[in-house]
Structures are given as structure tokens and as C-alpha cells.
């Protein structure tokens, strides 16, 4: 998958994963009760990013990202220093 955005420096472009709309017990959650996703799949990395690569699933800080919509797709821009972990 290629992103229509090319990040600069140590920025990362990712697509946030969808919040779960149903609990483990089968109850459906309204939009305002759903937890905001804090995991995303990396679709592009800037040339200065050292530890993150395309395809990684990341956990990132909640309020440090920038939301961008290109066409029908939503992306987030995150600095590499705001990535807390990768998910295996």
C-alpha cells in the first residue's frame, strides 16, 4: 500500500485502526462511548525515521498526532518520538 503523502524528517504516516463497536459480551457501543484507537498501521515513513518501517503496527500518544484526509482515506501524521511501541 502506498500513501499519497510523503512524510518529511522523522514523521510517520499511518492509518488508525477502527475502534471496536461491539464488546466481548456482544453489546454494541454508541460512537461517543467507543474508545478512540491508539494503534495504527504505518503506510509511509520519513527519511530520518530510524526504528519504524512501512507495515509496522504502532501504538502512539493520543494527542500528538495530526489528522489528514486525502480523498476518502484518513491518515495520521506522528513524529517517531511519539510512537510508544510496535505491536507484533
Buried (B, 14 or more C-beta within 10 A) or exposed (E): EEBEBEBEEBBBBBBBEEBEEEEEEEEEEEEEEBEEBBBBBBBBBBEEBEEBEBEBBBEBEEEEBEEBEEEEEEBBBBBBEBBEEBEE
